[in-house]
Each structure stands twice: as C-alpha cells, then as structure tokens.
Amino acid sequence: MSLGRALHTASTLPNGQVLIAGGFNVNPLNAAELYNPSTGNWTTTASMYIARQNFAAVVLPNGKVLVAGGHNGTACSNTAELYQ
C-alpha cells in the first residue's frame, strides 16, 4: 500500500483483486488502491469523488462498488457514489 490509512474499506472484486478505498491519514482520503493477492502488487487507481472515512462499501452484481455515507472530516455524509 503506497499510503497508510485507517477507517477505510476493503472490497474483494470479481477478478480477485481487493479495492482499498478512502479512509483517514491526517485527513479523510478519496484515494484508492488495488491489491493483487496473486502477485502481492499494489496499484493506484482512480480516486473517489468525495473523501470519506468510516463509510460503507458493497460490491454489486455488476462488479461495481457502491460506497455510501461516512464522514468527510467535518460532518457525516449523506452521499453515495458508484466506484468503477
């Protein structure tokens, strides 16, 4: 992992990779990384639109990840986004 973080989510994708999204490192993060358990490699991937910590994430049947809620460092979030 290129950026240490806490309060993030880890979602196993249909291809076996693990999406690590958001979390906290001094401030809430919108950054995301993919972990490939077969190779042990980390890859930076597209960021979420909103920085979030303590949020929910679920892999949908189409393979996309729905992230919702959480905290942006100032207030609780009532937003959701599809992460592709």
Gaussian input, Z-matrix of N, CA and C with variables (Angstrom, degrees):
# hf/3-21g

backbone

0 1
 N
 C     1     B1
 C     2     B2     1     A1
 N     3     B3     2     A2     1     D1
 C     4     B4     3     A3     2     D2
 C     5     B5     4     A4     3     D3
 N     6     B6     5     A5     4     D4
 C     7     B7     6     A6     5     D5
 C     8     B8     7     A7     6     D6
 N     9     B9     8     A8     7     D7
 C    10    B10     9     A9     8     D8
 C    11    B11    10    A10     9     D9
 N    12    B12    11    A11    10    D10
 C    13    B13    12    A12    11    D11
 C    14    B14    13    A13    12    D12
 N    15    B15    14    A14    13    D13
 C    16    B16    15    A15    14    D14
 C    17    B17    16    A16    15    D15
 N    18    B18    17    A17    16    D16
 C    19    B19    18    A18    17    D17
 C    20    B20    19    A19    18    D18
 N    21    B21    20    A20    19    D19
 C    22    B22    21    A21    20    D20
 C    23    B23    22    A22    21    D21
 N    24    B24    23    A23    22    D22
 C    25    B25    24    A24    23    D23
 C    26    B26    25    A25    24    D24
 N    27    B27    26    A26    25    D25
 C    28    B28    27    A27    26    D26
 C    29    B29    28    A28    27    D27
 N    30    B30    29    A29    28    D28
 C    31    B31    30    A30    29    D29
 C    32    B32    31    A31    30    D30
 N    33    B33    32    A32    31    D31
 C    34    B34    33    A33    32    D32
 C    35    B35    34    A34    33    D33
 N    36    B36    35    A35    34    D34
 C    37    B37    36    A36    35    D35
 C    38    B38    37    A37    36    D36
 N    39    B39    38    A38    37    D37
 C    40    B40    39    A39    38    D38
 C    41    B41    40    A40    39    D39
 N    42    B42    41    A41    40    D40
 C    43    B43    42    A42    41    D41
 C    44    B44    43    A43    42    D42
 N    45    B45    44    A44    43    D43
 C    46    B46    45    A45    44    D44
 C    47    B47    46    A46    45    D45
 N    48    B48    47    A47    46    D46
 C    49    B49    48    A48    47    D47
 C    50    B50    49    A49    48    D48
 N    51    B51    50    A50    49    D49
 C    52    B52    51    A51    50    D50
 C    53    B53    52    A52    51    D51
 N    54    B54    53    A53    52    D52
 C    55    B55    54    A54    53    D53
 C    56    B56    55    A55    54    D54
 N    57    B57    56    A56    55    D55
 C    58    B58    57    A57    56    D56
 C    59    B59    58    A58    57    D57
 N    60    B60    59    A59    58    D58
 C    61    B61    60    A60    59    D59
 C    62    B62    61    A61    60    D60
 N    63    B63    62    A62    61    D61
 C    64    B64    63    A63    62    D62
 C    65    B65    64    A64    63    D63
 N    66    B66    65    A65    64    D64
 C    67    B67    66    A66    65    D65
 C    68    B68    67    A67    66    D66
 N    69    B69    68    A68    67    D67
 C    70    B70    69    A69    68    D68
 C    71    B71    70    A70    69    D69
 N    72    B72    71    A71    70    D70
 C    73    B73    72    A72    71    D71
 C    74    B74    73    A73    72    D72
 N    75    B75    74    A74    73    D73
 C    76    B76    75    A75    74    D74
 C    77    B77    76    A76    75    D75
 N    78    B78    77    A77    76    D76
 C    79    B79    78    A78    77    D77
 C    80    B80    79    A79    78    D78
 N    81    B81    80    A80    79    D79
 C    82    B82    81    A81    80    D80
 C    83    B83    82    A82    81    D81
 N    84    B84    83    A83    82    D82
 C    85    B85    84    A84    83    D83
 C    86    B86    85    A85    84    D84
 N    87    B87    86    A86    85    D85
 C    88    B88    87    A87    86    D86
 C    89    B89    88    A88    87    D87
 N    90    B90    89    A89    88    D88
 C    91    B91    90    A90    89    D89
 C    92    B92    91    A91    90    D90
 N    93    B93    92    A92    91    D91
 C    94    B94    93    A93    92    D92
 C    95    B95    94    A94    93    D93
 N    96    B96    95    A95    94    D94
 C    97    B97    96    A96    95    D95
 C    98    B98    97    A97    96    D96
 N    99    B99    98    A98    97    D97
 C   100   B100    99    A99    98    D98
 C   101   B101   100   A100    99    D99
 N   102   B102   101   A101   100   D100
 C   103   B103   102   A102   101   D101
 C   104   B104   103   A103   102   D102
 N   105   B105   104   A104   103   D103
 C   106   B106   105   A105   104   D104
 C   107   B107   106   A106   105   D105
 N   108   B108   107   A107   106   D106
 C   109   B109   108   A108   107   D107
 C   110   B110   109   A109   108   D108
 N   111   B111   110   A110   109   D109
 C   112   B112   111   A111   110   D110
 C   113   B113   112   A112   111   D111
 N   114   B114   113   A113   112   D112
 C   115   B115   114   A114   113   D113
 C   116   B116   115   A115   114   D114
 N   117   B117   116   A116   115   D115
 C   118   B118   117   A117   116   D116
 C   119   B119   118   A118   117   D117
 N   120   B120   119   A119   118   D118
 C   121   B121   120   A120   119   D119
 C   122   B122   121   A121   120   D120
 N   123   B123   122   A122   121   D121
 C   124   B124   123   A123   122   D122
 C   125   B125   124   A124   123   D123
 N   126   B126   125   A125   124   D124
 C   127   B127   126   A126   125   D125
 C   128   B128   127   A127   126   D126
 N   129   B129   128   A128   127   D127
 C   130   B130   129   A129   128   D128
 C   131   B131   130   A130   129   D129
 N   132   B132   131   A131   130   D130
 C   133   B133   132   A132   131   D131
 C   134   B134   133   A133   132   D132
 N   135   B135   134   A134   133   D133
 C   136   B136   135   A135   134   D134
 C   137   B137   136   A136   135   D135
 N   138   B138   137   A137   136   D136
 C   139   B139   138   A138   137   D137
 C   140   B140   139   A139   138   D138
 N   141   B141   140   A140   139   D139
 C   142   B142   141   A141   140   D140
 C   143   B143   142   A142   141   D141
 N   144   B144   143   A143   142   D142
 C   145   B145   144   A144   143   D143
 C   146   B146   145   A145   144   D144
 N   147   B147   146   A146   145   D145
 C   148   B148   147   A147   146   D146
 C   149   B149   148   A148   147   D147
 N   150   B150   149   A149   148   D148
 C   151   B151   150   A150   149   D149
 C   152   B152   151   A151   150   D150
 N   153   B153   152   A152   151   D151
 C   154   B154   153   A153   152   D152
 C   155   B155   154   A154   153   D153
 N   156   B156   155   A155   154   D154
 C   157   B157   156   A156   155   D155
 C   158   B158   157   A157   156   D156
 N   159   B159   158   A158   157   D157
 C   160   B160   159   A159   158   D158
 C   161   B161   160   A160   159   D159
 N   162   B162   161   A161   160   D160
 C   163   B163   162   A162   161   D161
 C   164   B164   163   A163   162   D162
 N   165   B165   164   A164   163   D163
 C   166   B166   165   A165   164   D164
 C   167   B167   166   A166   165   D165
 N   168   B168   167   A167   166   D166
 C   169   B169   168   A168   167   D167
 C   170   B170   169   A169   168   D168
 N   171   B171   170   A170   169   D169
 C   172   B172   171   A171   170   D170
 C   173   B173   172   A172   171   D171
 N   174   B174   173   A173   172   D172
 C   175   B175   174   A174   173   D173
 C   176   B176   175   A175   174   D174
 N   177   B177   176   A176   175   D175
 C   178   B178   177   A177   176   D176
 C   179   B179   178   A178   177   D177
 N   180   B180   179   A179   178   D178
 C   181   B181   180   A180   179   D179
 C   182   B182   181   A181   180   D180
 N   183   B183   182   A182   181   D181
 C   184   B184   183   A183   182   D182
 C   185   B185   184   A184   183   D183
 N   186   B186   185   A185   184   D184
 C   187   B187   186   A186   185   D185
 C   188   B188   187   A187   186   D186
 N   189   B189   188   A188   187   D187
 C   190   B190   189   A189   188   D188
 C   191   B191   190   A190   189   D189
 N   192   B192   191   A191   190   D190
 C   193   B193   192   A192   191   D191
 C   194   B194   193   A193   192   D192
 N   195   B195   194   A194   193   D193
 C   196   B196   195   A195   194   D194
 C   197   B197   196   A196   195   D195
 N   198   B198   197   A197   196   D196
 C   199   B199   198   A198   197   D197
 C   200   B200   199   A199   198   D198
 N   201   B201   200   A200   199   D199
 C   202   B202   201   A201   200   D200
 C   203   B203   202   A202   201   D201
 N   204   B204   203   A203   202   D202
 C   205   B205   204   A204   203   D203
 C   206   B206   205   A205   204   D204
 N   207   B207   206   A206   205   D205
 C   208   B208   207   A207   206   D206
 C   209   B209   208   A208   207   D207
 N   210   B210   209   A209   208   D208
 C   211   B211   210   A210   209   D209
 C   212   B212   211   A211   210   D210
 N   213   B213   212   A212   211   D211
 C   214   B214   213   A213   212   D212
 C   215   B215   214   A214   213   D213
 N   216   B216   215   A215   214   D214
 C   217   B217   216   A216   215   D215
 C   218   B218   217   A217   216   D216
 N   219   B219   218   A218   217   D217
 C   220   B220   219   A219   218   D218
 C   221   B221   220   A220   219   D219
 N   222   B222   221   A221   220   D220
 C   223   B223   222   A222   221   D221
 C   224   B224   223   A223   222   D222
 N   225   B225   224   A224   223   D223
 C   226   B226   225   A225   224   D224
 C   227   B227   226   A226   225   D225
 N   228   B228   227   A227   226   D226
 C   229   B229   228   A228   227   D227
 C   230   B230   229   A229   228   D228
 N   231   B231   230   A230   229   D229
 C   232   B232   231   A231   230   D230
 C   233   B233   232   A232   231   D231
 N   234   B234   233   A233   232   D232
 C   235   B235   234   A234   233   D233
 C   236   B236   235   A235   234   D234
 N   237   B237   236   A236   235   D235
 C   238   B238   237   A237   236   D236
 C   239   B239   238   A238   237   D237
 N   240   B240   239   A239   238   D238
 C   241   B241   240   A240   239   D239
 C   242   B242   241   A241   240   D240
 N   243   B243   242   A242   241   D241
 C   244   B244   243   A243   242   D242
 C   245   B245   244   A244   243   D243
 N   246   B246   245   A245   244   D244
 C   247   B247   246   A246   245   D245
 C   248   B248   247   A247   246   D246
 N   249   B249   248   A248   247   D247
 C   250   B250   249   A249   248   D248
 C   251   B251   250   A250   249   D249

   B1=1.4518
   B2=1.5285
   B3=1.3068
   B4=1.4611
   B5=1.5193
   B6=1.3309
   B7=1.4552
   B8=1.5223
   B9=1.3188
   B10=1.4580
   B11=1.5234
   B12=1.3099
   B13=1.4631
   B14=1.5138
   B15=1.3113
   B16=1.4605
   B17=1.5228
   B18=1.3135
   B19=1.4706
   B20=1.5316
   B21=1.3360
   B22=1.4627
   B23=1.5335
   B24=1.3227
   B25=1.4619
   B26=1.5228
   B27=1.3185
   B28=1.4638
   B29=1.5235
   B30=1.3218
   B31=1.4646
   B32=1.5214
   B33=1.3323
   B34=1.4616
   B35=1.5268
   B36=1.3155
   B37=1.4618
   B38=1.5249
   B39=1.3403
   B40=1.4670
   B41=1.5316
   B42=1.3338
   B43=1.4692
   B44=1.5284
   B45=1.3364
   B46=1.4590
   B47=1.5127
   B48=1.3346
   B49=1.4604
   B50=1.5212
   B51=1.3229
   B52=1.4602
   B53=1.5223
   B54=1.3320
   B55=1.4569
   B56=1.5245
   B57=1.3237
   B58=1.4587
   B59=1.5192
   B60=1.3267
   B61=1.4588
   B62=1.5196
   B63=1.3394
   B64=1.4449
   B65=1.5071
   B66=1.3293
   B67=1.4431
   B68=1.5142
   B69=1.3322
   B70=1.4601
   B71=1.5197
   B72=1.3327
   B73=1.4638
   B74=1.5248
   B75=1.2978
   B76=1.4613
   B77=1.5278
   B78=1.3163
   B79=1.4670
   B80=1.5220
   B81=1.3501
   B82=1.4630
   B83=1.5324
   B84=1.3330
   B85=1.4657
   B86=1.5245
   B87=1.3207
   B88=1.4625
   B89=1.5255
   B90=1.3169
   B91=1.4646
   B92=1.5231
   B93=1.3351
   B94=1.4646
   B95=1.5237
   B96=1.3290
   B97=1.4596
   B98=1.5190
   B99=1.3171
   B100=1.4593
   B101=1.5193
   B102=1.3240
   B103=1.4590
   B104=1.5166
   B105=1.3255
   B106=1.4562
   B107=1.5234
   B108=1.3463
   B109=1.4618
   B110=1.5248
   B111=1.3283
   B112=1.4674
   B113=1.5253
   B114=1.3385
   B115=1.4641
   B116=1.5242
   B117=1.3348
   B118=1.4627
   B119=1.5194
   B120=1.3328
   B121=1.4654
   B122=1.5213
   B123=1.3338
   B124=1.4606
   B125=1.5178
   B126=1.3452
   B127=1.4536
   B128=1.5177
   B129=1.3296
   B130=1.4600
   B131=1.5176
   B132=1.3248
   B133=1.4579
   B134=1.5255
   B135=1.3125
   B136=1.4630
   B137=1.5265
   B138=1.3231
   B139=1.4616
   B140=1.5235
   B141=1.3202
   B142=1.4578
   B143=1.5300
   B144=1.3189
   B145=1.4565
   B146=1.5235
   B147=1.3400
   B148=1.4615
   B149=1.5207
   B150=1.3362
   B151=1.4635
   B152=1.5254
   B153=1.3432
   B154=1.4628
   B155=1.5188
   B156=1.3152
   B157=1.4585
   B158=1.5193
   B159=1.3219
   B160=1.4771
   B161=1.5257
   B162=1.3114
   B163=1.4648
   B164=1.5220
   B165=1.3173
   B166=1.4649
   B167=1.5280
   B168=1.3279
   B169=1.4664
   B170=1.5192
   B171=1.3310
   B172=1.4618
   B173=1.5298
   B174=1.3259
   B175=1.4658
   B176=1.5235
   B177=1.3256
   B178=1.4617
   B179=1.5287
   B180=1.3378
   B181=1.4664
   B182=1.5310
   B183=1.3411
   B184=1.4681
   B185=1.5322
   B186=1.3432
   B187=1.4571
   B188=1.5136
   B189=1.3315
   B190=1.4643
   B191=1.5271
   B192=1.3204
   B193=1.4609
   B194=1.5244
   B195=1.3216
   B196=1.4578
   B197=1.5143
   B198=1.3335
   B199=1.4601
   B200=1.5213
   B201=1.3284
   B202=1.4579
   B203=1.5170
   B204=1.3299
   B205=1.4539
   B206=1.5101
   B207=1.3157
   B208=1.4470
   B209=1.5160
   B210=1.3099
   B211=1.4628
   B212=1.5194
   B213=1.3221
   B214=1.4668
   B215=1.5262
   B216=1.3218
   B217=1.4543
   B218=1.5070
   B219=1.3369
   B220=1.4563
   B221=1.5188
   B222=1.3238
   B223=1.4621
   B224=1.5239
   B225=1.3140
   B226=1.4623
   B227=1.5226
   B228=1.3186
   B229=1.4598
   B230=1.5239
   B231=1.3159
   B232=1.4674
   B233=1.5239
   B234=1.3346
   B235=1.4585
   B236=1.5235
   B237=1.3207
   B238=1.4636
   B239=1.5226
   B240=1.3162
   B241=1.4630
   B242=1.5150
   B243=1.3188
   B244=1.4606
   B245=1.5110
   B246=1.3054
   B247=1.4556
   B248=1.5148
   B249=1.3354
   B250=1.4612
   B251=1.4939
   A1=107.46
   A2=116.67
   A3=119.41
   A4=112.82
   A5=117.44
   A6=121.81
   A7=109.29
   A8=116.63
   A9=119.59
   A10=110.44
   A11=116.11
   A12=119.48
   A13=110.66
   A14=115.44
   A15=123.93
   A16=106.99
   A17=116.69
   A18=122.45
   A19=112.29
   A20=117.49
   A21=124.69
   A22=109.60
   A23=115.98
   A24=120.59
   A25=109.39
   A26=114.98
   A27=122.61
   A28=106.87
   A29=116.86
   A30=122.21
   A31=109.90
   A32=116.96
   A33=120.80
   A34=109.07
   A35=116.21
   A36=122.56
   A37=110.70
   A38=117.52
   A39=120.36
   A40=114.20
   A41=117.94
   A42=120.78
   A43=112.87
   A44=116.85
   A45=121.36
   A46=114.54
   A47=117.50
   A48=119.63
   A49=109.75
   A50=115.80
   A51=121.39
   A52=108.53
   A53=115.98
   A54=122.25
   A55=108.67
   A56=116.61
   A57=122.76
   A58=105.73
   A59=117.53
   A60=120.47
   A61=111.52
   A62=113.94
   A63=121.11
   A64=114.07
   A65=114.17
   A66=120.60
   A67=111.98
   A68=114.58
   A69=120.66
   A70=110.40
   A71=115.89
   A72=123.58
   A73=105.97
   A74=117.52
   A75=126.23
   A76=110.15
   A77=117.88
   A78=124.57
   A79=108.33
   A80=117.68
   A81=119.90
   A82=110.05
   A83=115.40
   A84=121.83
   A85=111.92
   A86=116.39
   A87=120.93
   A88=110.17
   A89=116.97
   A90=123.03
   A91=111.43
   A92=114.92
   A93=120.98
   A94=109.42
   A95=114.84
   A96=121.53
   A97=108.86
   A98=115.30
   A99=121.88
   A100=108.67
   A101=115.59
   A102=121.34
   A103=108.42
   A104=116.42
   A105=121.73
   A106=107.66
   A107=118.33
   A108=120.30
   A109=113.72
   A110=117.79
   A111=120.53
   A112=112.18
   A113=115.69
   A114=120.14
   A115=113.15
   A116=116.36
   A117=120.59
   A118=113.17
   A119=116.98
   A120=121.50
   A121=112.11
   A122=114.86
   A123=123.47
   A124=108.79
   A125=116.68
   A126=122.49
   A127=108.68
   A128=116.41
   A129=119.96
   A130=107.93
   A131=116.26
   A132=120.78
   A133=108.79
   A134=117.52
   A135=121.69
   A136=111.11
   A137=115.13
   A138=121.18
   A139=111.09
   A140=115.67
   A141=120.51
   A142=107.88
   A143=117.42
   A144=121.35
   A145=111.69
   A146=116.17
   A147=121.88
   A148=109.26
   A149=116.25
   A150=120.46
   A151=108.35
   A152=116.39
   A153=121.21
   A154=110.41
   A155=115.16
   A156=122.61
   A157=107.31
   A158=116.91
   A159=120.84
   A160=112.05
   A161=117.97
   A162=121.86
   A163=109.85
   A164=115.35
   A165=121.13
   A166=109.53
   A167=115.61
   A168=121.11
   A169=108.43
   A170=116.18
   A171=120.96
   A172=108.62
   A173=115.79
   A174=120.91
   A175=107.66
   A176=116.19
   A177=122.02
   A178=110.27
   A179=117.55
   A180=120.54
   A181=114.06
   A182=117.48
   A183=120.35
   A184=112.44
   A185=117.27
   A186=121.55
   A187=114.84
   A188=117.28
   A189=120.15
   A190=108.95
   A191=115.93
   A192=120.94
   A193=108.57
   A194=116.45
   A195=122.04
   A196=107.73
   A197=117.12
   A198=121.50
   A199=107.54
   A200=116.11
   A201=119.34
   A202=111.23
   A203=113.73
   A204=120.55
   A205=113.24
   A206=114.40
   A207=120.94
   A208=111.97
   A209=114.61
   A210=122.03
   A211=108.10
   A212=116.72
   A213=120.40
   A214=113.17
   A215=117.32
   A216=121.54
   A217=113.08
   A218=115.97
   A219=121.41
   A220=111.46
   A221=115.84
   A222=120.84
   A223=109.85
   A224=114.65
   A225=120.19
   A226=108.75
   A227=115.91
   A228=121.57
   A229=110.62
   A230=116.37
   A231=121.28
   A232=110.37
   A233=116.78
   A234=120.93
   A235=111.56
   A236=114.12
   A237=121.72
   A238=107.60
   A239=115.92
   A240=120.25
   A241=109.53
   A242=115.11
   A243=121.21
   A244=108.07
   A245=115.57
   A246=121.32
   A247=107.44
   A248=116.71
   A249=120.06
   A250=110.72
   D1=129.30
   D2=-176.70
   D3=-81.10
   D4=-20.56
   D5=-178.78
   D6=-131.61
   D7=116.10
   D8=176.77
   D9=-63.42
   D10=145.31
   D11=-176.88
   D12=-157.95
   D13=158.09
   D14=173.06
   D15=-132.37
   D16=165.69
   D17=175.77
   D18=61.54
   D19=31.82
   D20=-179.77
   D21=-101.63
   D22=-178.15
   D23=172.53
   D24=-118.71
   D25=156.20
   D26=175.35
   D27=-131.02
   D28=118.68
   D29=-176.62
   D30=-123.37
   D31=124.20
   D32=177.06
   D33=-80.20
   D34=121.46
   D35=-178.47
   D36=-86.35
   D37=161.62
   D38=-179.25
   D39=-56.27
   D40=-26.89
   D41=-179.99
   D42=-84.51
   D43=3.23
   D44=177.89
   D45=92.58
   D46=-13.73
   D47=176.76
   D48=-74.08
   D49=160.20
   D50=-179.46
   D51=-115.61
   D52=124.46
   D53=177.06
   D54=-90.13
   D55=119.20
   D56=173.92
   D57=-103.83
   D58=119.68
   D59=-173.19
   D60=-130.66
   D61=145.24
   D62=173.46
   D63=60.17
   D64=-151.68
   D65=179.67
   D66=107.58
   D67=-156.35
   D68=-173.39
   D69=-140.01
   D70=133.73
   D71=171.07
   D72=-153.01
   D73=89.78
   D74=-172.21
   D75=74.85
   D76=-45.62
   D77=175.81
   D78=-136.84
   D79=162.95
   D80=175.03
   D81=-59.59
   D82=148.64
   D83=-175.62
   D84=-113.28
   D85=147.52
   D86=167.56
   D87=-109.45
   D88=-2.61
   D89=-177.78
   D90=-67.93
   D91=150.81
   D92=178.70
   D93=-140.99
   D94=151.55
   D95=178.36
   D96=-139.15
   D97=154.12
   D98=175.09
   D99=-110.55
   D100=134.51
   D101=175.81
   D102=-110.69
   D103=129.81
   D104=177.13
   D105=-103.41
   D106=105.10
   D107=-177.37
   D108=-66.20
   D109=-20.22
   D110=178.53
   D111=-72.20
   D112=-34.94
   D113=-176.93
   D114=-108.43
   D115=-18.49
   D116=-175.67
   D117=77.63
   D118=11.57
   D119=-177.47
   D120=-92.94
   D121=147.09
   D122=174.28
   D123=-108.12
   D124=140.87
   D125=177.39
   D126=-132.04
   D127=129.84
   D128=173.78
   D129=-70.78
   D130=138.77
   D131=179.81
   D132=-130.16
   D133=179.00
   D134=-176.58
   D135=-56.45
   D136=141.49
   D137=179.34
   D138=-79.55
   D139=158.17
   D140=170.95
   D141=-71.36
   D142=161.29
   D143=179.46
   D144=-70.65
   D145=-33.27
   D146=-175.57
   D147=-122.16
   D148=135.21
   D149=174.09
   D150=-68.57
   D151=133.55
   D152=-177.15
   D153=-142.00
   D154=146.82
   D155=168.84
   D156=-135.76
   D157=155.39
   D158=-179.41
   D159=53.54
   D160=49.30
   D161=-178.43
   D162=-115.62
   D163=172.85
   D164=178.87
   D165=-103.54
   D166=147.39
   D167=176.12
   D168=-142.27
   D169=139.87
   D170=178.24
   D171=-141.57
   D172=139.14
   D173=175.84
   D174=-84.36
   D175=123.83
   D176=-179.75
   D177=-85.28
   D178=163.82
   D179=-179.31
   D180=-56.47
   D181=-26.82
   D182=179.57
   D183=-83.95
   D184=1.79
   D185=177.60
   D186=91.54
   D187=-11.32
   D188=176.57
   D189=-76.05
   D190=159.26
   D191=-179.75
   D192=-112.56
   D193=124.53
   D194=175.39
   D195=-92.45
   D196=121.66
   D197=174.55
   D198=-111.65
   D199=141.25
   D200=-174.75
   D201=-150.01
   D202=148.84
   D203=173.27
   D204=68.88
   D205=-149.20
   D206=-179.10
   D207=93.93
   D208=-162.50
   D209=-177.44
   D210=-132.91
   D211=137.78
   D212=-177.81
   D213=-100.29
   D214=10.54
   D215=-178.82
   D216=100.04
   D217=-18.39
   D218=178.81
   D219=-119.66
   D220=-41.31
   D221=-175.67
   D222=-152.54
   D223=165.21
   D224=174.38
   D225=-69.08
   D226=144.72
   D227=-177.79
   D228=-98.80
   D229=138.24
   D230=174.76
   D231=-108.81
   D232=24.57
   D233=-177.02
   D234=-108.57
   D235=162.53
   D236=176.01
   D237=-141.04
   D238=155.85
   D239=175.61
   D240=-149.04
   D241=152.53
   D242=175.45
   D243=-92.77
   D244=124.55
   D245=178.98
   D246=-100.18
   D247=127.62
   D248=-174.35
   D249=-107.12

